[in-house]
Amino acid sequence: MRSPEARRDRALLGAWILSAFALSAVGDLRWLAAAGVASAVLFRRGLVRNLGRVARTALPATALLSLLSFGWLWLAEGRAPDARPFLALGLRAVLLAFLAFAVLGRVNLLRALAPWPGASRLLVVALAQIHALRLLATESLLGLRSRLPRRPGAGDVLRSAGGVTGTLVILSARNARDVADALRARGF
């Protein structure tokens, strides 16, 4: 018997995917603003937390890339381009990030993907890789801090990036193999 929670999770996940495709086609600032207000009302539980996540993750990169593109076009054309497409791009990216945080915070992905074992395995492997990468980043930063008498700067991090990248590839392959072996051992 299928649980109502699993159906709700699948419905919410499907609606999120469809809305992401639909919002990707919208370029009008008014429609994007209306979708943003509707999303904030619909997902008002956890609104501040999710907006904080968006402000820390998606907003800086989006703003930087939009400003760089705007500046590059200004230099190339010799005049300031229309800002509306850049604003729409930024608003769309922020809105999609907010929806992703809001929906994925409410959905139990393993329960939602249970009818599709291949998708469940892919999710487990992806989550294991994310954990391994996060662990590697933390450990490499702690190692860098322990070797330097001062706090490591951006140059220090870039100089040590080669070794970290090599380790990352090796750890990633080993982790994927271990997860695949564990899944096979459990009959997947």
Backbone hydrogen bonds, N-H to C=O, Kabsch-Sander energy under -0.5 kcal/mol:
donor,donor_aa,acceptor,acceptor_aa,energy
7,R,3,S,-1.8
8,R,4,P,-2.4
9,D,5,E,-2.7
10,R,6,A,-2.5
11,A,7,R,-2.5
12,L,8,R,-2.6
13,L,9,D,-2.5
14,G,10,R,-2.6
15,A,11,A,-2.5
16,W,12,L,-2.2
17,I,13,L,-2.1
18,L,14,G,-2.5
19,S,15,A,-2.6
20,A,16,W,-2.2
21,F,17,I,-1.9
22,A,18,L,-2.5
23,L,19,S,-3.1
24,S,20,A,-1.4
25,A,21,F,-0.6
25,A,22,A,-1.1
26,V,23,L,-0.9
32,L,28,D,-2.2
33,A,29,L,-2.6
34,A,30,R,-2.4
35,A,31,W,-2.4
36,G,32,L,-2.2
37,V,33,A,-2.4
38,A,34,A,-2.5
39,S,35,A,-2.4
40,A,36,G,-2.3
41,V,37,V,-2.3
42,L,38,A,-2.8
43,F,39,S,-2.7
44,R,41,V,-1.0
46,G,44,R,-0.6
47,L,44,R,-1.8
50,N,46,G,-2.6
51,L,47,L,-2.6
52,G,48,V,-2.2
53,R,49,R,-2.0
54,V,50,N,-2.3
55,A,51,L,-2.5
56,R,52,G,-1.7
57,T,53,R,-2.2
58,A,54,V,-0.6
59,L,54,V,-2.6
61,A,57,T,-0.7
62,T,58,A,-2.4
63,A,59,L,-2.8
64,L,60,P,-2.5
65,L,61,A,-2.6
66,S,62,T,-2.4
67,L,63,A,-2.5
68,L,64,L,-2.5
69,S,65,L,-2.5
70,F,66,S,-2.6
71,G,67,L,-2.7
72,W,68,L,-2.5
73,L,69,S,-2.4
74,W,70,F,-2.1
75,L,71,G,-2.4
76,A,72,W,-2.6
77,E,73,L,-2.9
78,G,74,W,-1.8
87,L,83,A,-2.4
88,A,84,R,-2.8
89,L,85,P,-2.3
90,G,86,F,-2.3
91,L,87,L,-2.9
92,R,88,A,-2.6
93,A,89,L,-2.2
94,V,90,G,-2.3
95,L,91,L,-2.6
96,L,92,R,-2.7
97,A,93,A,-2.2
98,F,94,V,-2.6
99,L,95,L,-2.6
100,A,96,L,-2.2
101,F,97,A,-2.5
102,A,98,F,-2.8
103,V,99,L,-2.8
104,L,100,A,-2.4
105,G,101,F,-1.3
106,R,103,V,-1.5
107,V,103,V,-1.4
109,L,107,V,-1.0
112,A,108,N,-2.5
113,L,109,L,-2.4
114,A,111,R,-0.7
116,W,113,L,-1.8
120,S,116,W,-2.1
121,R,117,P,-2.5
122,L,118,G,-2.2
123,L,119,A,-2.3
124,V,120,S,-2.3
125,V,121,R,-2.6
126,A,122,L,-2.5
127,L,123,L,-2.8
128,A,124,V,-2.3
129,Q,125,V,-2.3
130,I,126,A,-2.4
131,H,127,L,-2.2
132,A,128,A,-2.3
133,L,129,Q,-2.7
134,R,130,I,-2.5
135,L,131,H,-2.4
136,L,132,A,-2.5
137,A,133,L,-2.6
138,T,134,R,-2.3
139,E,135,L,-2.8
140,S,136,L,-2.8
141,L,137,A,-2.0
142,L,138,T,-2.4
143,G,139,E,-2.3
144,L,140,S,-2.3
145,R,141,L,-2.5
146,S,142,L,-1.9
147,R,143,G,-1.3
148,L,144,L,-1.1
157,V,153,G,-2.0
158,L,154,A,-2.4
159,R,155,G,-2.4
160,S,156,D,-1.7
161,A,158,L,-0.9
164,V,160,S,-1.7
165,T,161,A,-2.8
166,G,162,G,-2.2
167,T,163,G,-2.3
168,L,164,V,-2.6
169,V,165,T,-2.2
170,I,166,G,-2.1
171,L,167,T,-3.1
172,S,168,L,-2.6
173,A,169,V,-2.3
174,R,170,I,-2.4
175,N,171,L,-2.8
176,A,172,S,-2.4
177,R,173,A,-2.1
178,D,174,R,-2.5
179,V,175,N,-2.6
180,A,176,A,-2.4
181,D,177,R,-2.5
182,A,178,D,-2.3
183,L,179,V,-2.5
184,R,180,A,-2.4
185,A,181,D,-2.3
186,R,182,A,-1.3
187,G,184,R,-1.5
188,F,183,L,-2.5
